[in-house]
Structures are given as structure tokens and as C-alpha cells.
Amino acid sequence: MRPITDFILQRFPLFIGLYFLAHLFLRLLSNNTLTIDESEQMLVSQYFSLGYNAQPPLYTWIQILFFRIFGQSILAIALLKNLFLYLLYLFTWLSARMISRDRLVAALSALSLILLFQIAWVAQIDQIHSAAVTTTAAAALYFFLRLINHGRAVDYLLFGMVSGCGLLFKYNFLLLLLAMGLTCLFHAELRPRILTRKVFLALGPIVLITLPHTLWFIQHTGLATGETIQRMNMDDIGHPVQDRLRGMADLLKVSLAFVSPFWLIFLLLFRRGLGPTRYPQSKILGSILIWIVVLLVLIIMASGISNIKERWLQPYLFFFPLWCLLHVHESALRTRAAKLAATAALFMSLVLLIIPLRLVTIDLTGKPHRENYPFRQLAQRIQSRGIKPQLIVAEDMFIGGNLRLFFPQAKVRTPALPMGPPPKAETILLAWHNHKPTLAPEALDPESYQCVEYKESIPFKFSRKLLYRPHYLVCRDLK
């Protein structure tokens, strides 16, 4: 086995830690613009609440803590997300090692996550909530396997604590818990693990952790669910049968897309080495996967959902590579381990290369990415005019979050987030791409403020041709 693959497989936690450390440094050196999800966090973290919008609040609570420690910065945002992604790989490695008692199987199972496009690429460049809930699902799986193996009180307690956190990252975590519970109920040898008084050691933390947000959810059901329901039904055509068939077809399509390209590489390397598994717990993983599919089908049939997103499947299918590798004969696995590790390392290198490369080639494509927006330069031009806003009203979360990054003392409001009426301020900045945002009349009395509108033309970052043309209105109190 080559030295590089030997290092990857034998020292996997260290290797994957270095990989995400490289991502963190790359982000700090090349990109100071927030993505959509990051912009949202920059806005909602302005205050503490038991709930904010369609996403549960735990990620925001942790982000507030990171802001307190590291300041309102790219470092605080990028460090938190890369920490979650590192823990996703680590808990997958721990679960695989617990099942197989083999460091090679464990390393290959966790390393194969890089061959899932949604996790390797999409989670790195944009998603935060999906990354967090998938990490929590990996932790829940690990403690679930410990619970099954040992049945100790501490295992139930830890499983309950992790599960409560999972529900506060994304509501769809509940489906994984149901699949785990049904797996125990329908396997005679596992039934004693759930039909015991120890199960209350798991239920207790779940209830205690989620209760405050649950009370908020009951009072704000429309805010918490409206956006998600709209997304799930955006492709509806109004025909009950056809909508359900479209939903089933969409589920099949996105499931196959999610496990790609892993399944192609897996079959290419190991198709001749497949056989009955020698690991009894692989049946548990298979049962969880089956129940996930059954529950998703029931939801589609009951609700008529016709639009399924790949990222929604992350907390359910992330352990698919682990389950597959448990069905490979030991001799075949050891023979082809170096090739799988080398393939994964190649994909890692490509991700590290393409993330910055796509930002510096926008003149060739003519389409800037979110990270190319020159908000630092916009903030500098605003500051050069002697403008120090106490209140910023932005057209959308993207502008608002990024401006708050450079005006940390200002309060920011946007029509996209219900955050209450804006506070009174001596200097108000309204910023927009296309449509001027509206401001509550009581916050901006025309007789009390003098307003001047400005237009800027700023090159997108790493571009010589493309220009960003934002507008902003500065209103100063005359009193």
C-alpha cells in the first residue's frame, strides 16, 4: 500500500482533520463574502429567540456563541461549519469501527463520504443546517449502535441528548428516529432495547431539549412550516394521482443522485467481491434504510408532495457507503482499498482546487457566483462617504447579512425575515440590487430625515468585465 494511502487509512481522524483545516484556511484566504445560508445566520444571530423561521434554532444559538468568541467574522462562520463536517466523518468512522472492529473498513467507510456529491461539494460551499443535522444523525447512529451493543443507561442518555439536538437542527431528523424505533420493534433480538424502562433515559432529554422550541413552534406554526411546505409542493399540478407519481419518481431520482458517484465507483471496484455480510449489525443499517424509504413513500402518498430535494436525504443516506462496504469480502476489500482511498483523495484534491478556481474564471462563464459579490468594496465606498449607519434595511438576506459583516454595530432588517419593527436611528442605510426595500413609516418620517440616493458600479471579485451595480439610500435625522 502506498505511503499516502497508508496514512489516510491508518490515521484517518488526523487526515480528515487536516483536510477540513485546509478548507478553513482556503476560505479565509480567498473569500470574504457570505453565502445565502451564512447571510441568514448573520441576521438572525442579532438576537436570541426560541425560534426564528422555517429552521429550528440550535445552529443559530451555537453561531451566536462562536460570534461571541471569535467576533462577527468569516472565521466564526467557516470554523463552525467545517467543525460540523469534520465530526460527520469522525462519527461515521467511529460507527464503522464499532461494527467491523477494523480500522481499514472504518476509514474506507468514512472516506467514501467524499464520493457523495451532496456532502463533498454542496455542503462545503453553501449548506449549514443540512450539514449540522447530518452530523447529528451520524452521532445518533453511533450512540444507537452503542445502545444496541451494550444497553447501558449512559448510552440511552447520550442517544437522547444527541437526538434532541438533531430535532433542533432540522425537523426532518424525526424521520430517522422513527426508522430506528421501527427497526427495534420489528427485530425480536432488538425489541428488549426499546421495551424497557431505560428508554425513558432517552426520551427525557429529547423532551427537555426540544420543549422550549416546541412551545414556540405551536404559537408560530405558519412561520415554522410555511416555507418548507411551499417548497415541497412547488411542482404540484393539482392532480392527486399525478402529483403522487411525480413525488415517487422524484424520490427515486434524487436518491440515485445522492449516492452518486459512490455507487458507480463501488461497483467498479468491488462488484466481484460482494457477498453475504459477516457483520450482523449491517442488517440493522439495512433495516433503517428500508424504513426510511417506507416512511418517505407514506409521506408522499399521504400528502401528495411532488418535489424532493437531495439535501433532505442527507441525514438518511449518509451511511449508505458504510452499509455497502460491509458486504464486501475481506480479501477483495484489502486488495482494492488503496484504489478506493486514492480515488477519494483525488476527489478531495479536486474539491479543494475547484472551489477557488470557479471564482477566478467568471469572465469565461459570464456568471458570477455569490462569493464573487464585492461587498467589502461596497462597504468601503459607503464608509468613504462618511456614512456610519445605525440601521441597515436591505432588499434581501444576502445583502443584509454581508453588510452586517462590515458594519457590525448596525442593526439590520430585511423583508425576508420577520424581526419586528426597525429601531429608530440617526443614520439609516437602505441597500438593494433591484428593488428598493420598504421601511416602516414610523421608523422613517419624511419630515425628520434627509435622504440621498447613490449608485455604485464595482467590478465583481476576480473579474475585469462584470460589474455589480448596487443602489443605496442614506437617510440622516435632521433633528
C-alpha positions as CSV (number, residue, x, y, z in Angstrom):
1,M,0.0,0.0,0.0
2,R,1.4,3.3,-1.0
3,P,2.6,5.7,1.9
4,I,-0.1,8.3,1.1
5,T,-3.0,5.8,1.2
6,D,-1.5,4.1,4.2
7,F,-1.5,7.4,6.1
8,I,-5.1,8.1,5.0
9,L,-6.4,4.7,6.1
10,Q,-4.4,4.2,9.3
11,R,-4.6,7.8,10.6
12,F,-7.9,8.8,9.3
13,P,-9.1,11.2,12.1
14,L,-5.8,13.1,11.6
15,F,-6.0,13.1,7.8
16,I,-9.6,14.3,7.6
17,G,-8.9,16.9,10.2
18,L,-6.1,18.3,8.0
19,Y,-8.5,18.2,5.1
20,F,-11.0,20.5,6.8
21,L,-8.3,22.7,8.2
22,A,-7.2,23.2,4.6
23,H,-10.8,24.2,3.7
24,L,-10.9,26.6,6.6
25,F,-7.6,28.3,5.5
26,L,-8.7,28.4,1.9
27,R,-11.9,30.1,2.9
28,L,-10.2,32.7,5.0
29,L,-7.6,33.5,2.3
30,S,-9.8,33.6,-0.8
31,N,-13.4,34.5,0.1
32,N,-14.8,37.1,2.5
33,T,-18.4,37.0,1.1
34,L,-21.2,35.2,2.9
35,T,-23.4,32.7,1.1
36,I,-27.2,32.8,1.4
37,D,-27.4,30.5,4.5
38,E,-24.5,32.3,6.1
39,S,-26.1,35.7,5.5
40,E,-29.2,34.4,7.2
41,Q,-27.2,33.4,10.2
42,M,-25.5,36.8,10.3
43,L,-29.0,38.4,10.5
44,V,-30.9,36.1,12.9
45,S,-27.9,35.9,15.3
46,Q,-28.6,39.6,16.1
47,Y,-30.8,38.4,18.9
48,F,-31.7,35.2,20.9
49,S,-35.0,33.6,20.3
50,L,-36.7,30.2,20.9
51,G,-37.4,30.2,17.1
52,Y,-36.6,32.3,14.1
53,N,-38.1,30.9,10.9
54,A,-38.5,27.6,9.0
55,Q,-35.3,26.3,10.5
56,P,-35.0,25.2,14.2
57,P,-32.8,27.5,16.3
58,L,-29.9,25.4,17.6
59,Y,-27.5,26.2,14.8
60,T,-28.1,29.9,15.4
61,W,-27.6,29.5,19.1
62,I,-24.2,27.9,18.5
63,Q,-23.4,30.5,15.9
64,I,-24.1,33.3,18.4
65,L,-21.7,31.6,20.8
66,F,-19.0,31.4,18.1
67,F,-19.6,35.1,17.3
68,R,-19.0,35.9,21.0
69,I,-15.8,34.0,21.0
70,F,-14.3,34.9,17.6
71,G,-16.2,38.1,16.7
72,Q,-18.6,38.6,13.8
73,S,-16.3,37.2,11.2
74,I,-15.8,34.8,8.4
75,L,-13.6,32.8,10.8
76,A,-16.6,32.3,13.2
77,I,-18.8,31.1,10.4
78,A,-16.4,28.9,8.5
79,L,-14.9,27.3,11.6
80,L,-18.3,26.2,12.9
81,K,-19.4,24.6,9.6
82,N,-16.1,22.9,9.0
83,L,-16.2,21.6,12.6
84,F,-19.6,20.0,11.9
85,L,-18.3,18.5,8.7
86,Y,-15.3,17.0,10.4
87,L,-17.5,15.5,13.1
88,L,-19.7,13.9,10.4
89,Y,-16.7,12.0,9.1
90,L,-15.4,11.2,12.6
91,F,-18.7,9.7,13.8
92,T,-19.1,7.7,10.6
93,W,-15.6,6.4,11.2
94,L,-16.5,5.5,14.8
95,S,-19.7,3.7,13.8
96,A,-17.9,1.7,11.2
97,R,-15.1,0.8,13.6
98,M,-17.6,-0.3,16.2
99,I,-19.3,-2.6,13.7
100,S,-16.3,-4.0,12.0
101,R,-13.6,-3.7,14.6
102,D,-11.3,-3.0,11.6
103,R,-9.6,0.4,11.1
104,L,-9.4,-0.3,7.3
105,V,-13.2,-0.8,7.0
106,A,-13.8,2.2,9.3
107,A,-11.5,4.5,7.3
108,L,-12.9,3.5,3.9
109,S,-16.5,3.9,5.1
110,A,-15.9,7.4,6.3
111,L,-13.7,8.3,3.4
112,S,-16.4,7.3,1.0
113,L,-18.5,10.2,2.1
114,I,-16.3,12.4,-0.2
115,L,-17.8,10.4,-3.1
116,L,-21.3,11.7,-2.2
117,F,-21.6,14.9,-4.2
118,Q,-24.1,16.5,-1.8
119,I,-21.8,16.1,1.1
120,A,-18.5,16.6,-0.6
121,W,-19.4,19.7,-2.6
122,V,-22.8,21.2,-1.8
123,A,-22.4,21.0,2.0
124,Q,-19.0,22.7,1.7
125,I,-19.9,25.7,-0.5
126,D,-23.4,26.6,0.9
127,Q,-25.4,24.5,3.3
128,I,-25.2,24.8,7.1
129,H,-28.4,23.3,8.6
130,S,-28.2,20.2,6.4
131,A,-24.6,19.7,7.4
132,A,-25.4,20.1,11.1
133,V,-28.3,17.7,11.1
134,T,-26.3,15.1,9.1
135,T,-23.5,15.3,11.6
136,T,-26.0,14.8,14.4
137,A,-27.5,11.9,12.5
138,A,-24.0,10.3,12.4
139,A,-23.6,10.9,16.1
140,A,-27.1,9.4,16.8
141,L,-26.3,6.4,14.7
142,Y,-23.1,5.8,16.7
143,F,-24.9,6.1,20.1
144,F,-27.7,3.9,18.7
145,L,-25.3,1.2,17.9
146,R,-23.7,1.5,21.3
147,L,-27.2,1.3,22.8
148,I,-27.9,-1.9,20.9
149,N,-24.5,-3.4,21.8
150,H,-24.4,-2.6,25.5
151,G,-27.8,-1.3,26.6
152,R,-26.2,0.8,29.3
153,A,-28.0,3.7,30.9
154,V,-25.4,6.2,29.7
155,D,-25.9,5.0,26.1
156,Y,-29.7,5.8,26.3
157,L,-28.9,9.1,27.9
158,L,-26.4,10.1,25.2
159,F,-28.6,8.9,22.4
160,G,-31.4,11.1,23.8
161,M,-29.3,14.2,24.2
162,V,-28.0,13.9,20.6
163,S,-31.5,13.2,19.3
164,G,-32.9,16.3,21.0
165,C,-30.2,18.3,19.4
166,G,-30.9,16.7,16.0
167,L,-34.5,17.9,16.2
168,L,-33.4,21.4,17.0
169,F,-31.2,21.4,13.8
170,K,-33.8,20.2,11.4
171,Y,-37.3,18.8,11.8
172,N,-36.7,16.0,9.3
173,F,-34.4,14.4,11.9
174,L,-37.6,12.9,13.4
175,L,-37.9,10.5,10.4
176,L,-34.5,9.0,11.3
177,L,-35.7,8.4,14.9
178,L,-38.8,6.8,13.7
179,A,-36.8,4.5,11.4
180,M,-34.6,3.5,14.3
181,G,-37.5,2.8,16.6
182,L,-39.3,0.7,14.0
183,T,-36.1,-1.3,13.4
184,C,-36.0,-2.2,17.0
185,L,-39.7,-3.1,17.2
186,F,-39.6,-5.4,14.2
187,H,-36.4,-7.2,15.2
188,A,-37.0,-9.7,18.0
189,E,-33.5,-9.5,19.2
190,L,-33.6,-5.7,19.4
191,R,-37.1,-5.4,20.9
192,P,-35.8,-5.6,24.5
193,R,-33.7,-2.5,23.9
194,I,-36.8,-0.3,23.3
195,L,-39.3,-2.1,25.5
196,T,-37.5,-1.2,28.7
197,R,-37.7,1.5,31.3
198,K,-34.3,2.7,30.2
199,V,-35.9,4.1,27.1
200,F,-37.1,7.0,29.3
201,L,-33.5,8.0,29.8
202,A,-33.5,8.7,26.1
203,L,-37.0,10.3,25.9
204,G,-36.4,12.6,28.9
205,P,-33.5,14.6,27.3
206,I,-35.4,14.7,24.0
207,V,-38.4,16.3,25.7
208,L,-36.4,18.7,27.8
209,I,-34.2,19.9,25.0
210,T,-37.0,20.4,22.5
211,L,-39.8,21.6,24.8
212,P,-39.0,25.4,24.8
213,H,-38.8,25.4,21.0
214,T,-41.9,23.2,20.7
215,L,-43.9,25.8,22.6
216,W,-42.7,28.5,20.2
217,F,-43.5,26.2,17.3
218,I,-47.1,25.8,18.4
219,Q,-47.5,29.5,18.5
220,H,-45.8,30.2,15.2
221,T,-46.8,27.1,13.1
222,G,-47.2,29.1,9.9
223,L,-43.8,30.7,10.1
224,A,-42.1,27.4,11.0
225,T,-43.6,25.3,8.3
226,G,-44.9,27.6,5.5
227,E,-41.7,27.9,3.5
228,T,-40.9,24.2,3.7
229,I,-44.5,23.2,2.6
230,Q,-44.3,25.6,-0.3
231,R,-41.0,24.1,-1.5
232,M,-42.3,20.6,-1.3
233,N,-45.4,21.4,-3.3
234,M,-43.8,23.8,-5.8
235,D,-44.2,21.3,-8.7
236,D,-47.8,20.3,-7.9
237,I,-50.1,20.3,-11.0
238,G,-53.3,19.9,-8.9
239,H,-53.9,16.3,-9.8
240,P,-53.8,13.9,-6.8
241,V,-52.6,10.8,-8.6
242,Q,-50.1,12.5,-10.9
243,D,-48.7,14.6,-8.1
244,R,-48.0,11.4,-6.1
245,L,-46.5,9.6,-9.0
246,R,-44.3,12.7,-9.6
247,G,-43.3,12.6,-6.0
248,M,-42.4,8.9,-6.2
249,A,-40.3,9.4,-9.3
250,D,-38.6,12.4,-7.8
251,L,-37.7,10.4,-4.7
252,L,-36.1,7.7,-6.9
253,K,-34.3,10.2,-8.9
254,V,-32.8,12.2,-6.0
255,S,-31.9,9.1,-4.1
256,L,-29.9,7.8,-7.0
257,A,-28.3,11.3,-7.5
258,F,-27.5,11.5,-3.8
259,V,-25.5,8.2,-3.7
260,S,-23.6,9.2,-6.9
261,P,-20.9,8.8,-7.9
262,F,-20.1,6.5,-5.0
263,W,-22.3,3.6,-6.2
264,L,-20.6,3.7,-9.7
265,I,-17.1,3.6,-8.2
266,F,-18.1,1.0,-5.6
267,L,-19.5,-1.4,-8.3
268,L,-16.4,-0.8,-10.5
269,L,-14.1,-1.8,-7.7
270,F,-16.0,-4.4,-5.7
271,R,-18.7,-5.9,-7.8
272,R,-16.9,-9.3,-7.9
273,G,-16.2,-9.2,-4.2
274,L,-19.7,-8.8,-3.0
275,G,-21.4,-11.4,-0.8
276,P,-23.2,-12.1,2.4
277,T,-22.0,-9.8,5.1
278,R,-20.1,-11.1,8.1
279,Y,-21.2,-8.2,10.3
280,P,-24.6,-8.8,12.0
281,Q,-25.2,-5.1,12.5
282,S,-25.2,-4.5,8.8
283,K,-28.8,-5.9,8.9
284,I,-29.7,-3.1,11.3
285,L,-28.3,-0.5,9.0
286,G,-30.2,-2.1,6.1
287,S,-33.4,-2.1,8.1
288,I,-33.1,1.6,8.9
289,L,-32.6,2.4,5.2
290,I,-35.7,0.3,4.3
291,W,-37.8,2.0,7.0
292,I,-36.6,5.4,5.8
293,V,-37.8,4.6,2.3
294,V,-41.2,3.2,3.6
295,L,-41.8,6.4,5.6
296,L,-40.9,8.7,2.8
297,V,-43.2,6.8,0.5
298,L,-46.0,7.0,3.0
299,I,-45.4,10.8,3.4
300,I,-45.6,11.3,-0.4
301,M,-48.8,9.2,-0.7
302,A,-50.5,10.9,2.3
303,S,-49.5,14.5,1.4
304,G,-49.0,14.5,-2.3
305,I,-45.6,16.0,-2.1
306,S,-44.1,16.2,-5.6
307,N,-40.8,18.0,-5.0
308,I,-37.9,16.3,-3.2
309,K,-34.6,17.9,-2.6
310,E,-31.3,15.9,-2.5
311,R,-30.2,17.7,0.7
312,W,-33.3,16.5,2.5
313,L,-32.0,12.9,2.2
314,Q,-28.6,13.7,3.8
315,P,-29.4,12.6,7.4
316,Y,-30.9,9.4,6.0
317,L,-28.5,8.1,3.3
318,F,-25.1,9.3,4.6
319,F,-24.3,5.8,5.9
320,F,-25.1,4.1,2.6
321,P,-21.4,3.7,1.7
322,L,-20.8,2.1,5.1
323,W,-23.6,-0.4,4.6
324,C,-22.3,-1.2,1.1
325,L,-18.7,-1.8,2.3
326,L,-19.9,-4.2,5.0
327,H,-21.0,-6.5,2.2
328,V,-17.5,-6.8,0.5
329,H,-15.4,-9.8,1.2
330,E,-12.4,-9.1,3.3
331,S,-9.9,-10.2,0.7
332,A,-11.5,-8.0,-2.0
333,L,-11.6,-5.0,0.3
334,R,-8.0,-5.2,1.3
335,T,-7.0,-5.8,-2.4
336,R,-8.8,-2.7,-3.6
337,A,-8.6,-0.5,-0.5
338,A,-5.7,1.6,-1.9
339,K,-7.6,2.3,-5.2
340,L,-10.7,3.5,-3.3
341,A,-8.6,5.6,-1.0
342,A,-6.7,7.1,-3.9
343,T,-10.0,7.8,-5.7
344,A,-11.3,9.6,-2.7
345,A,-8.1,11.6,-2.3
346,L,-8.4,12.6,-5.9
347,F,-11.9,13.9,-5.3
348,M,-10.8,15.8,-2.2
349,S,-8.0,17.4,-4.2
350,L,-10.5,18.4,-7.0
351,V,-12.8,20.0,-4.4
352,L,-10.0,22.0,-2.9
353,L,-8.9,23.1,-6.4
354,I,-12.3,23.8,-7.9
355,I,-13.7,25.9,-5.0
356,P,-11.3,28.8,-5.6
357,L,-10.9,28.1,-9.3
358,R,-14.5,28.7,-10.1
359,L,-14.3,32.1,-8.5
360,V,-11.4,33.3,-10.7
361,T,-12.9,32.1,-14.0
362,I,-16.2,34.0,-14.1
363,D,-15.1,36.1,-17.0
364,L,-15.1,32.9,-19.0
365,T,-18.6,31.9,-17.9
366,G,-20.1,35.3,-17.6
367,K,-21.9,34.2,-14.4
368,P,-20.6,35.4,-11.1
369,H,-21.1,33.2,-8.0
370,R,-22.4,34.5,-4.7
371,E,-18.8,34.6,-3.4
372,N,-17.8,37.0,-6.2
373,Y,-20.0,39.8,-5.0
374,P,-17.7,42.7,-3.9
375,F,-19.4,43.6,-0.6
376,R,-16.1,44.6,1.1
377,Q,-15.5,47.2,-1.7
378,L,-19.2,48.4,-1.4
379,A,-18.7,48.8,2.4
380,Q,-15.5,50.8,1.8
381,R,-17.2,53.1,-0.6
382,I,-20.1,53.7,1.8
383,Q,-17.5,54.4,4.6
384,S,-15.6,56.7,2.4
385,R,-18.6,59.0,2.2
386,G,-18.5,59.3,6.0
387,I,-21.6,57.1,6.4
388,K,-21.9,55.2,9.7
389,P,-25.4,53.7,9.7
390,Q,-27.1,52.6,12.9
391,L,-29.8,50.8,10.9
392,I,-29.5,49.0,7.6
393,V,-32.5,47.9,5.6
394,A,-31.7,45.5,2.8
395,E,-33.6,44.1,-0.1
396,D,-32.8,40.5,0.9
397,M,-30.8,38.4,3.4
398,F,-27.8,38.2,1.1
399,I,-27.2,41.9,1.0
400,G,-28.2,42.4,4.6
401,G,-26.0,39.7,6.1
402,N,-23.0,40.7,4.1
403,L,-23.3,44.4,5.0
404,R,-23.6,43.5,8.7
405,L,-20.3,41.7,8.4
406,F,-18.7,45.1,7.6
407,F,-21.0,47.2,9.8
408,P,-21.1,45.1,12.9
409,Q,-22.6,47.8,15.1
410,A,-25.6,48.4,12.9
411,K,-29.0,46.7,13.2
412,V,-30.1,45.1,10.0
413,R,-33.6,44.4,8.8
414,T,-34.9,42.8,5.6
415,P,-38.4,42.0,4.4
416,A,-37.4,38.3,4.1
417,L,-37.1,37.9,7.9
418,P,-39.9,38.8,10.4
419,M,-37.8,40.5,13.0
420,G,-40.2,43.1,14.3
421,P,-40.3,46.9,13.5
422,P,-36.9,48.5,12.9
423,P,-35.5,50.7,15.7
424,K,-35.1,54.4,15.5
425,A,-31.7,55.5,14.2
426,E,-29.9,58.8,13.3
427,T,-28.5,57.3,10.1
428,I,-30.3,54.7,8.0
429,L,-28.9,52.9,5.0
430,L,-31.3,51.2,2.5
431,A,-29.5,48.9,0.1
432,W,-30.7,46.9,-2.8
433,H,-29.9,45.1,-6.1
434,N,-33.1,45.6,-8.0
435,H,-36.0,46.6,-5.7
436,K,-35.8,49.3,-3.0
437,P,-36.8,47.8,0.3
438,T,-39.7,49.3,2.2
439,L,-39.3,50.7,5.7
440,A,-42.0,51.1,8.3
441,P,-43.3,54.7,8.2
442,E,-42.9,55.1,12.0
443,A,-39.1,54.4,11.6
444,L,-38.6,56.9,8.7
445,D,-40.6,60.1,9.0
446,P,-40.1,62.0,5.7
447,E,-40.2,65.3,7.6
448,S,-37.5,64.2,10.0
449,Y,-34.9,62.6,7.6
450,Q,-32.9,63.9,4.7
451,C,-32.2,61.2,2.1
452,V,-29.7,60.9,-0.7
453,E,-29.5,58.1,-3.1
454,Y,-26.3,56.7,-4.5
455,K,-25.5,54.2,-7.3
456,E,-22.2,52.3,-7.5
457,S,-20.5,50.3,-10.2
458,I,-18.0,47.9,-8.8
459,P,-16.2,45.0,-10.5
460,F,-17.1,41.6,-9.2
461,K,-14.2,40.0,-7.4
462,F,-11.7,38.3,-9.8
463,S,-13.4,39.9,-12.8
464,R,-12.3,42.5,-15.4
465,K,-15.6,42.6,-17.3
466,L,-18.5,42.0,-15.0
467,L,-19.9,44.9,-12.8
468,Y,-22.0,44.9,-9.7
469,R,-24.4,47.9,-9.7
470,P,-26.0,48.2,-6.2
471,H,-28.1,51.1,-5.1
472,Y,-28.3,52.6,-1.6
473,L,-30.2,55.4,0.0
474,V,-28.7,57.2,3.0
475,C,-31.2,59.0,5.3
476,R,-29.9,61.2,8.1
477,D,-32.0,62.5,11.0
478,L,-32.4,66.3,10.8
479,K,-33.0,66.7,14.5
